[in-house]
Amino acid sequence: MFTSTAKWAALRAILAIAAFEDLELYSVNISTAFLNDEMEYDVYMTQPERFENYFSPGFVLKLIKSIYGLK
């Protein structure tokens, strides 16, 4: 899974259009946007320490959304 970033050709095209039309450009950094996306494939993980309980030792969790550190 890769983060969604613009290709260089797309960025250059946007800059060229903005220069031609005399537009002002702004940028924002939304560092957690990828965490809101649905998973494209099944990913399972072991339970974090202290999360396991008496009834489910050794169980794994199926992720529905992305988490930090997932590649």
Beta strands, then each sheet from edge to edge (+ up, - down):
strand 1: 44-46
strand 2: 60-62
sheet 1: 1+ 2-
end
